[in-house]
Amino acid sequence: MATFKCLVSGNLVTFVNQVDIDSMKGHDGYVRVDIEEPVEYKNTVRTDTAFAPVIPTFKKMGRPRKVANV
């Protein structure tokens, strides 16, 4: 069984048949990956990511008024 990752979308695809695995090895858009056990992070706080607060912007609904031709 082999798992491949798409370089464009990041989707993972798993193949069981050896013929499919061999055909995917020659494909440039996919890379073979080995799925590892998830690592548990205990008591860690990320400080490298700072987000700005979202400022709501209000816009008038509908079409703007016609300006009279002068």
PDB file with one MODEL, atoms N, CA, C and O in Angstrom:
MODEL        1
ATOM      1  N   MET A   1       0.844  -1.166   0.000  1.00  0.00           N
ATOM      2  CA  MET A   1       0.000   0.000   0.000  1.00  0.00           C
ATOM      3  C   MET A   1       0.895   1.236   0.000  1.00  0.00           C
ATOM      4  O   MET A   1       1.867   1.296   0.753  1.00  0.00           O
ATOM      5  N   ALA A   2       0.574   2.218  -0.836  1.00  0.00           N
ATOM      6  CA  ALA A   2       1.365   3.437  -0.948  1.00  0.00           C
ATOM      7  C   ALA A   2       0.433   4.639  -1.016  1.00  0.00           C
ATOM      8  O   ALA A   2      -0.656   4.578  -1.588  1.00  0.00           O
ATOM      9  N   THR A   3       0.892   5.732  -0.416  1.00  0.00           N
ATOM     10  CA  THR A   3       0.120   6.964  -0.401  1.00  0.00           C
ATOM     11  C   THR A   3       0.897   8.033  -1.151  1.00  0.00           C
ATOM     12  O   THR A   3       2.095   8.212  -0.931  1.00  0.00           O
ATOM     13  N   PHE A   4       0.209   8.742  -2.041  1.00  0.00           N
ATOM     14  CA  PHE A   4       0.812   9.801  -2.827  1.00  0.00           C
ATOM     15  C   PHE A   4       0.095  11.112  -2.531  1.00  0.00           C
ATOM     16  O   PHE A   4      -1.109  11.130  -2.273  1.00  0.00           O
ATOM     17  N   LYS A   5       0.858  12.224  -2.570  1.00  0.00           N
ATOM     18  CA  LYS A   5       0.307  13.548  -2.315  1.00  0.00           C
ATOM     19  C   LYS A   5       0.384  14.373  -3.592  1.00  0.00           C
ATOM     20  O   LYS A   5       1.424  14.422  -4.249  1.00  0.00           O
ATOM     21  N   CYS A   6      -0.731  15.024  -3.939  1.00  0.00           N
ATOM     22  CA  CYS A   6      -0.777  15.902  -5.109  1.00  0.00           C
ATOM     23  C   CYS A   6      -0.042  17.195  -4.776  1.00  0.00           C
ATOM     24  O   CYS A   6      -0.277  17.793  -3.727  1.00  0.00           O
ATOM     25  N   LEU A   7       0.851  17.627  -5.671  1.00  0.00           N
ATOM     26  CA  LEU A   7       1.624  18.840  -5.434  1.00  0.00           C
ATOM     27  C   LEU A   7       0.789  20.104  -5.618  1.00  0.00           C
ATOM     28  O   LEU A   7       1.126  21.146  -5.057  1.00  0.00           O
ATOM     29  N   VAL A   8      -0.282  20.033  -6.387  1.00  0.00           N
ATOM     30  CA  VAL A   8      -1.103  21.203  -6.646  1.00  0.00           C
ATOM     31  C   VAL A   8      -2.141  21.408  -5.549  1.00  0.00           C
ATOM     32  O   VAL A   8      -2.217  22.486  -4.961  1.00  0.00           O
ATOM     33  N   SER A   9      -2.942  20.375  -5.271  1.00  0.00           N
ATOM     34  CA  SER A   9      -4.044  20.529  -4.326  1.00  0.00           C
ATOM     35  C   SER A   9      -3.716  20.048  -2.924  1.00  0.00           C
ATOM     36  O   SER A   9      -4.352  20.477  -1.961  1.00  0.00           O
ATOM     37  N   GLY A  10      -2.731  19.162  -2.790  1.00  0.00           N
ATOM     38  CA  GLY A  10      -2.392  18.643  -1.472  1.00  0.00           C
ATOM     39  C   GLY A  10      -3.221  17.442  -1.054  1.00  0.00           C
ATOM     40  O   GLY A  10      -3.109  16.987   0.084  1.00  0.00           O
ATOM     41  N   ASN A  11      -4.051  16.916  -1.949  1.00  0.00           N
ATOM     42  CA  ASN A  11      -4.866  15.750  -1.633  1.00  0.00           C
ATOM     43  C   ASN A  11      -3.999  14.506  -1.537  1.00  0.00           C
ATOM     44  O   ASN A  11      -2.993  14.389  -2.237  1.00  0.00           O
ATOM     45  N   LEU A  12      -4.390  13.569  -0.664  1.00  0.00           N
ATOM     46  CA  LEU A  12      -3.688  12.308  -0.510  1.00  0.00           C
ATOM     47  C   LEU A  12      -4.484  11.201  -1.194  1.00  0.00           C
ATOM     48  O   LEU A  12      -5.704  11.118  -1.051  1.00  0.00           O
ATOM     49  N   VAL A  13      -3.779  10.353  -1.938  1.00  0.00           N
ATOM     50  CA  VAL A  13      -4.390   9.236  -2.648  1.00  0.00           C
ATOM     51  C   VAL A  13      -3.634   7.977  -2.271  1.00  0.00           C
ATOM     52  O   VAL A  13      -2.404   7.953  -2.316  1.00  0.00           O
ATOM     53  N   THR A  14      -4.367   6.918  -1.895  1.00  0.00           N
ATOM     54  CA  THR A  14      -3.753   5.661  -1.492  1.00  0.00           C
ATOM     55  C   THR A  14      -4.047   4.586  -2.531  1.00  0.00           C
ATOM     56  O   THR A  14      -5.188   4.425  -2.963  1.00  0.00           O
ATOM     57  N   PHE A  15      -3.007   3.851  -2.931  1.00  0.00           N
ATOM     58  CA  PHE A  15      -3.145   2.769  -3.894  1.00  0.00           C
ATOM     59  C   PHE A  15      -2.715   1.464  -3.261  1.00  0.00           C
ATOM     60  O   PHE A  15      -1.796   1.431  -2.442  1.00  0.00           O
ATOM     61  N   VAL A  16      -3.391   0.375  -3.647  1.00  0.00           N
ATOM     62  CA  VAL A  16      -3.090  -0.955  -3.128  1.00  0.00           C
ATOM     63  C   VAL A  16      -2.413  -1.807  -4.192  1.00  0.00           C
ATOM     64  O   VAL A  16      -1.491  -2.564  -3.888  1.00  0.00           O
ATOM     65  N   ASN A  17      -2.863  -1.688  -5.443  1.00  0.00           N
ATOM     66  CA  ASN A  17      -2.320  -2.497  -6.533  1.00  0.00           C
ATOM     67  C   ASN A  17      -0.933  -2.011  -6.936  1.00  0.00           C
ATOM     68  O   ASN A  17      -0.687  -0.808  -7.027  1.00  0.00           O
ATOM     69  N   GLN A  18      -0.035  -2.953  -7.176  1.00  0.00           N
ATOM     70  CA  GLN A  18       1.341  -2.615  -7.523  1.00  0.00           C
ATOM     71  C   GLN A  18       1.424  -1.914  -8.876  1.00  0.00           C
ATOM     72  O   GLN A  18       2.303  -1.078  -9.088  1.00  0.00           O
ATOM     73  N   VAL A  19       0.515  -2.249  -9.791  1.00  0.00           N
ATOM     74  CA  VAL A  19       0.505  -1.610 -11.105  1.00  0.00           C
ATOM     75  C   VAL A  19       0.216  -0.114 -10.957  1.00  0.00           C
ATOM     76  O   VAL A  19       0.848   0.715 -11.612  1.00  0.00           O
ATOM     77  N   ASP A  20      -0.737   0.222 -10.096  1.00  0.00           N
ATOM     78  CA  ASP A  20      -1.078   1.625  -9.868  1.00  0.00           C
ATOM     79  C   ASP A  20       0.079   2.369  -9.194  1.00  0.00           C
ATOM     80  O   ASP A  20       0.358   3.521  -9.528  1.00  0.00           O
ATOM     81  N   ILE A  21       0.744   1.716  -8.257  1.00  0.00           N
ATOM     82  CA  ILE A  21       1.871   2.332  -7.549  1.00  0.00           C
ATOM     83  C   ILE A  21       3.005   2.618  -8.519  1.00  0.00           C
ATOM     84  O   ILE A  21       3.609   3.689  -8.469  1.00  0.00           O
ATOM     85  N   ASP A  22       3.301   1.663  -9.405  1.00  0.00           N
ATOM     86  CA  ASP A  22       4.379   1.846 -10.383  1.00  0.00           C
ATOM     87  C   ASP A  22       4.054   2.968 -11.369  1.00  0.00           C
ATOM     88  O   ASP A  22       4.947   3.711 -11.775  1.00  0.00           O
ATOM     89  N   SER A  23       2.787   3.096 -11.756  1.00  0.00           N
ATOM     90  CA  SER A  23       2.419   4.154 -12.702  1.00  0.00           C
ATOM     91  C   SER A  23       2.468   5.534 -12.036  1.00  0.00           C
ATOM     92  O   SER A  23       2.733   6.529 -12.711  1.00  0.00           O
ATOM     93  N   MET A  24       2.223   5.608 -10.747  1.00  0.00           N
ATOM     94  CA  MET A  24       2.258   6.893 -10.052  1.00  0.00           C
ATOM     95  C   MET A  24       3.687   7.353  -9.769  1.00  0.00           C
ATOM     96  O   MET A  24       3.924   8.547  -9.585  1.00  0.00           O
ATOM     97  N   LYS A  25       4.636   6.423  -9.731  1.00  0.00           N
ATOM     98  CA  LYS A  25       6.043   6.790  -9.486  1.00  0.00           C
ATOM     99  C   LYS A  25       6.570   7.669 -10.612  1.00  0.00           C
ATOM    100  O   LYS A  25       7.409   8.537 -10.368  1.00  0.00           O
ATOM    101  N   GLY A  26       6.101   7.466 -11.834  1.00  0.00           N
ATOM    102  CA  GLY A  26       6.562   8.251 -12.969  1.00  0.00           C
ATOM    103  C   GLY A  26       5.783   9.539 -13.170  1.00  0.00           C
ATOM    104  O   GLY A  26       6.108  10.315 -14.068  1.00  0.00           O
ATOM    105  N   HIS A  27       4.766   9.785 -12.358  1.00  0.00           N
ATOM    106  CA  HIS A  27       3.929  10.974 -12.507  1.00  0.00           C
ATOM    107  C   HIS A  27       4.593  12.150 -11.794  1.00  0.00           C
ATOM    108  O   HIS A  27       4.960  12.041 -10.624  1.00  0.00           O
ATOM    109  N   ASP A  28       4.749  13.287 -12.506  1.00  0.00           N
ATOM    110  CA  ASP A  28       5.436  14.451 -11.941  1.00  0.00           C
ATOM    111  C   ASP A  28       4.577  15.236 -10.965  1.00  0.00           C
ATOM    112  O   ASP A  28       5.113  15.994 -10.156  1.00  0.00           O
ATOM    113  N   GLY A  29       3.271  15.081 -11.017  1.00  0.00           N
ATOM    114  CA  GLY A  29       2.380  15.870 -10.177  1.00  0.00           C
ATOM    115  C   GLY A  29       2.153  15.292  -8.797  1.00  0.00           C
ATOM    116  O   GLY A  29       1.472  15.911  -7.979  1.00  0.00           O
ATOM    117  N   TYR A  30       2.712  14.104  -8.510  1.00  0.00           N
ATOM    118  CA  TYR A  30       2.499  13.448  -7.231  1.00  0.00           C
ATOM    119  C   TYR A  30       3.819  13.042  -6.603  1.00  0.00           C
ATOM    120  O   TYR A  30       4.781  12.729  -7.304  1.00  0.00           O
ATOM    121  N   VAL A  31       3.863  13.050  -5.271  1.00  0.00           N
ATOM    122  CA  VAL A  31       5.039  12.648  -4.514  1.00  0.00           C
ATOM    123  C   VAL A  31       4.604  11.580  -3.520  1.00  0.00           C
ATOM    124  O   VAL A  31       3.562  11.707  -2.876  1.00  0.00           O
ATOM    125  N   ARG A  32       5.408  10.530  -3.400  1.00  0.00           N
ATOM    126  CA  ARG A  32       5.076   9.469  -2.452  1.00  0.00           C
ATOM    127  C   ARG A  32       5.414   9.930  -1.040  1.00  0.00           C
ATOM    128  O   ARG A  32       6.495  10.459  -0.784  1.00  0.00           O
ATOM    129  N   VAL A  33       4.477   9.721  -0.138  1.00  0.00           N
ATOM    130  CA  VAL A  33       4.673  10.109   1.256  1.00  0.00           C
ATOM    131  C   VAL A  33       4.400   8.904   2.145  1.00  0.00           C
ATOM    132  O   VAL A  33       3.609   8.025   1.800  1.00  0.00           O
ATOM    133  N   ASP A  34       5.062   8.878   3.283  1.00  0.00           N
ATOM    134  CA  ASP A  34       4.790   7.861   4.288  1.00  0.00           C
ATOM    135  C   ASP A  34       4.035   8.539   5.420  1.00  0.00           C
ATOM    136  O   ASP A  34       4.496   9.526   5.993  1.00  0.00           O
ATOM    137  N   ILE A  35       2.882   7.999   5.727  1.00  0.00           N
ATOM    138  CA  ILE A  35       2.065   8.602   6.775  1.00  0.00           C
ATOM    139  C   ILE A  35       2.641   8.185   8.122  1.00  0.00           C
ATOM    140  O   ILE A  35       2.782   7.000   8.422  1.00  0.00           O
ATOM    141  N   GLU A  36       2.969   9.194   8.924  1.00  0.00           N
ATOM    142  CA  GLU A  36       3.515   8.932  10.243  1.00  0.00           C
ATOM    143  C   GLU A  36       2.419   9.130  11.282  1.00  0.00           C
ATOM    144  O   GLU A  36       1.369   9.707  10.997  1.00  0.00           O
ATOM    145  N   GLU A  37       2.674   8.653  12.465  1.00  0.00           N
ATOM    146  CA  GLU A  37       1.733   8.826  13.555  1.00  0.00           C
ATOM    147  C   GLU A  37       1.646  10.311  13.899  1.00  0.00           C
ATOM    148  O   GLU A  37       2.661  11.007  13.878  1.00  0.00           O
ATOM    149  N   PRO A  38       0.448  10.806  14.216  1.00  0.00           N
ATOM    150  CA  PRO A  38       0.333  12.210  14.589  1.00  0.00           C
ATOM    151  C   PRO A  38       1.090  12.511  15.877  1.00  0.00           C
ATOM    152  O   PRO A  38       1.062  11.731  16.829  1.00  0.00           O
ATOM    153  N   VAL A  39       1.756  13.639  15.886  1.00  0.00           N
ATOM    154  CA  VAL A  39       2.540  14.033  17.044  1.00  0.00           C
ATOM    155  C   VAL A  39       1.668  14.883  17.949  1.00  0.00           C
ATOM    156  O   VAL A  39       1.033  15.836  17.498  1.00  0.00           O
ATOM    157  N   GLU A  40       1.641  14.536  19.222  1.00  0.00           N
ATOM    158  CA  GLU A  40       0.855  15.307  20.172  1.00  0.00           C
ATOM    159  C   GLU A  40       1.708  16.434  20.733  1.00  0.00           C
ATOM    160  O   GLU A  40       2.827  16.215  21.195  1.00  0.00           O
ATOM    161  N   TYR A  41       1.163  17.638  20.685  1.00  0.00           N
ATOM    162  CA  TYR A  41       1.841  18.784  21.237  1.00  0.00           C
ATOM    163  C   TYR A  41       1.213  19.090  22.587  1.00  0.00           C
ATOM    164  O   TYR A  41       0.024  19.398  22.680  1.00  0.00           O
ATOM    165  N   LYS A  42       2.020  19.003  23.620  1.00  0.00           N
ATOM    166  CA  LYS A  42       1.496  19.221  24.960  1.00  0.00           C
ATOM    167  C   LYS A  42       1.943  20.581  25.488  1.00  0.00           C
ATOM    168  O   LYS A  42       3.130  20.908  25.493  1.00  0.00           O
ATOM    169  N   ASN A  43       0.972  21.353  25.926  1.00  0.00           N
ATOM    170  CA  ASN A  43       1.217  22.629  26.585  1.00  0.00           C
ATOM    171  C   ASN A  43       2.107  23.555  25.761  1.00  0.00           C
ATOM    172  O   ASN A  43       3.030  24.169  26.296  1.00  0.00           O
ATOM    173  N   THR A  44       1.840  23.656  24.489  1.00  0.00           N
ATOM    174  CA  THR A  44       2.609  24.575  23.661  1.00  0.00           C
ATOM    175  C   THR A  44       1.684  25.693  23.199  1.00  0.00           C
ATOM    176  O   THR A  44       0.529  25.454  22.847  1.00  0.00           O
ATOM    177  N   VAL A  45       2.196  26.894  23.205  1.00  0.00           N
ATOM    178  CA  VAL A  45       1.438  28.057  22.766  1.00  0.00           C
ATOM    179  C   VAL A  45       2.179  28.671  21.600  1.00  0.00           C
ATOM    180  O   VAL A  45       3.372  28.962  21.681  1.00  0.00           O
ATOM    181  N   ARG A  46       1.456  28.863  20.518  1.00  0.00           N
ATOM    182  CA  ARG A  46       2.077  29.460  19.340  1.00  0.00           C
ATOM    183  C   ARG A  46       2.102  30.970  19.508  1.00  0.00           C
ATOM    184  O   ARG A  46       1.078  31.596  19.781  1.00  0.00           O
ATOM    185  N   THR A  47       3.278  31.541  19.343  1.00  0.00           N
ATOM    186  CA  THR A  47       3.419  32.982  19.437  1.00  0.00           C
ATOM    187  C   THR A  47       3.883  33.587  18.114  1.00  0.00           C
ATOM    188  O   THR A  47       4.050  34.803  18.020  1.00  0.00           O
ATOM    189  N   ASP A  48       4.091  32.763  17.098  1.00  0.00           N
ATOM    190  CA  ASP A  48       4.595  33.270  15.834  1.00  0.00           C
ATOM    191  C   ASP A  48       3.500  33.801  14.916  1.00  0.00           C
ATOM    192  O   ASP A  48       3.806  34.415  13.893  1.00  0.00           O
ATOM    193  N   THR A  49       2.225  33.578  15.259  1.00  0.00           N
ATOM    194  CA  THR A  49       1.134  33.996  14.407  1.00  0.00           C
ATOM    195  C   THR A  49       0.356  35.113  15.098  1.00  0.00           C
ATOM    196  O   THR A  49      -0.221  34.902  16.165  1.00  0.00           O
ATOM    197  N   ALA A  50       0.341  36.280  14.502  1.00  0.00           N
ATOM    198  CA  ALA A  50      -0.427  37.405  15.036  1.00  0.00           C
ATOM    199  C   ALA A  50      -1.432  37.833  13.982  1.00  0.00           C
ATOM    200  O   ALA A  50      -1.083  38.027  12.818  1.00  0.00           O
ATOM    201  N   PHE A  51      -2.673  37.977  14.395  1.00  0.00           N
ATOM    202  CA  PHE A  51      -3.734  38.347  13.483  1.00  0.00           C
ATOM    203  C   PHE A  51      -4.251  39.735  13.829  1.00  0.00           C
ATOM    204  O   PHE A  51      -4.378  40.088  15.001  1.00  0.00           O
ATOM    205  N   ALA A  52      -4.544  40.508  12.809  1.00  0.00           N
ATOM    206  CA  ALA A  52      -5.141  41.815  13.014  1.00  0.00           C
ATOM    207  C   ALA A  52      -6.640  41.629  13.215  1.00  0.00           C
ATOM    208  O   ALA A  52      -7.231  40.725  12.624  1.00  0.00           O
ATOM    209  N   PRO A  53      -7.266  42.471  14.040  1.00  0.00           N
ATOM    210  CA  PRO A  53      -8.709  42.336  14.231  1.00  0.00           C
ATOM    211  C   PRO A  53      -9.455  42.680  12.949  1.00  0.00           C
ATOM    212  O   PRO A  53      -9.013  43.518  12.163  1.00  0.00           O
ATOM    213  N   VAL A  54     -10.568  42.034  12.756  1.00  0.00           N
ATOM    214  CA  VAL A  54     -11.374  42.254  11.563  1.00  0.00           C
ATOM    215  C   VAL A  54     -12.200  43.511  11.762  1.00  0.00           C
ATOM    216  O   VAL A  54     -12.929  43.632  12.747  1.00  0.00           O
ATOM    217  N   ILE A  55     -12.090  44.449  10.828  1.00  0.00           N
ATOM    218  CA  ILE A  55     -12.847  45.697  10.891  1.00  0.00           C
ATOM    219  C   ILE A  55     -13.981  45.582   9.895  1.00  0.00           C
ATOM    220  O   ILE A  55     -13.747  45.478   8.691  1.00  0.00           O
ATOM    221  N   PRO A  56     -15.219  45.600  10.394  1.00  0.00           N
ATOM    222  CA  PRO A  56     -16.343  45.468   9.468  1.00  0.00           C
ATOM    223  C   PRO A  56     -16.506  46.732   8.632  1.00  0.00           C
ATOM    224  O   PRO A  56     -16.378  47.849   9.133  1.00  0.00           O
ATOM    225  N   THR A  57     -16.787  46.535   7.365  1.00  0.00           N
ATOM    226  CA  THR A  57     -17.042  47.655   6.472  1.00  0.00           C
ATOM    227  C   THR A  57     -18.483  47.557   6.002  1.00  0.00           C
ATOM    228  O   THR A  57     -18.932  46.506   5.545  1.00  0.00           O
ATOM    229  N   PHE A  58     -19.202  48.667   6.120  1.00  0.00           N
ATOM    230  CA  PHE A  58     -20.592  48.678   5.724  1.00  0.00           C
ATOM    231  C   PHE A  58     -20.735  49.430   4.411  1.00  0.00           C
ATOM    232  O   PHE A  58     -20.122  50.478   4.205  1.00  0.00           O
ATOM    233  N   LYS A  59     -21.537  48.887   3.551  1.00  0.00           N
ATOM    234  CA  LYS A  59     -21.734  49.457   2.243  1.00  0.00           C
ATOM    235  C   LYS A  59     -23.231  49.644   2.036  1.00  0.00           C
ATOM    236  O   LYS A  59     -24.021  48.781   2.418  1.00  0.00           O
ATOM    237  N   LYS A  60     -23.628  50.763   1.435  1.00  0.00           N
ATOM    238  CA  LYS A  60     -25.038  51.005   1.198  1.00  0.00           C
ATOM    239  C   LYS A  60     -25.562  49.987   0.193  1.00  0.00           C
ATOM    240  O   LYS A  60     -24.901  49.652  -0.790  1.00  0.00           O
ATOM    241  N   MET A  61     -26.744  49.519   0.467  1.00  0.00           N
ATOM    242  CA  MET A  61     -27.369  48.536  -0.405  1.00  0.00           C
ATOM    243  C   MET A  61     -27.964  49.230  -1.628  1.00  0.00           C
ATOM    244  O   MET A  61     -28.400  50.378  -1.547  1.00  0.00           O
ATOM    245  N   GLY A  62     -27.980  48.539  -2.743  1.00  0.00           N
ATOM    246  CA  GLY A  62     -28.659  49.011  -3.931  1.00  0.00           C
ATOM    247  C   GLY A  62     -27.798  49.844  -4.866  1.00  0.00           C
ATOM    248  O   GLY A  62     -26.590  49.999  -4.685  1.00  0.00           O
ATOM    249  N   ARG A  63     -28.469  50.362  -5.855  1.00  0.00           N
ATOM    250  CA  ARG A  63     -27.800  51.120  -6.907  1.00  0.00           C
ATOM    251  C   ARG A  63     -27.631  52.578  -6.455  1.00  0.00           C
ATOM    252  O   ARG A  63     -28.517  53.120  -5.795  1.00  0.00           O
ATOM    253  N   PRO A  64     -26.510  53.216  -6.799  1.00  0.00           N
ATOM    254  CA  PRO A  64     -26.345  54.621  -6.416  1.00  0.00           C
ATOM    255  C   PRO A  64     -27.333  55.520  -7.164  1.00  0.00           C
ATOM    256  O   PRO A  64     -27.828  55.165  -8.233  1.00  0.00           O
ATOM    257  N   ARG A  65     -27.608  56.688  -6.583  1.00  0.00           N
ATOM    258  CA  ARG A  65     -28.561  57.623  -7.180  1.00  0.00           C
ATOM    259  C   ARG A  65     -28.036  58.155  -8.510  1.00  0.00           C
ATOM    260  O   ARG A  65     -26.830  58.283  -8.719  1.00  0.00           O
ATOM    261  N   LYS A  66     -28.978  58.461  -9.402  1.00  0.00           N
ATOM    262  CA  LYS A  66     -28.614  59.066 -10.674  1.00  0.00           C
ATOM    263  C   LYS A  66     -28.277  60.529 -10.453  1.00  0.00           C
ATOM    264  O   LYS A  66     -28.938  61.224  -9.681  1.00  0.00           O
ATOM    265  N   VAL A  67     -27.257  60.980 -11.129  1.00  0.00           N
ATOM    266  CA  VAL A  67     -26.885  62.374 -11.065  1.00  0.00           C
ATOM    267  C   VAL A  67     -27.457  63.034 -12.325  1.00  0.00           C
ATOM    268  O   VAL A  67     -27.261  62.546 -13.438  1.00  0.00           O
ATOM    269  N   ALA A  68     -28.154  64.129 -12.135  1.00  0.00           N
ATOM    270  CA  ALA A  68     -28.799  64.810 -13.270  1.00  0.00           C
ATOM    271  C   ALA A  68     -27.737  65.398 -14.178  1.00  0.00           C
ATOM    272  O   ALA A  68     -26.750  65.971 -13.716  1.00  0.00           O
ATOM    273  N   ASN A  69     -27.954  65.246 -15.481  1.00  0.00           N
ATOM    274  CA  ASN A  69     -27.018  65.821 -16.455  1.00  0.00           C
ATOM    275  C   ASN A  69     -27.183  67.338 -16.469  1.00  0.00           C
ATOM    276  O   ASN A  69     -28.281  67.850 -16.686  1.00  0.00           O
ATOM    277  N   VAL A  70     -26.112  68.032 -16.241  1.00  0.00           N
ATOM    278  CA  VAL A  70     -26.183  69.501 -16.201  1.00  0.00           C
ATOM    279  C   VAL A  70     -25.598  70.088 -17.430  1.00  0.00           C
ATOM    280  O   VAL A  70     -25.568  71.310 -17.578  1.00  0.00           O
TER     281      VAL A  70
ENDMDL
END
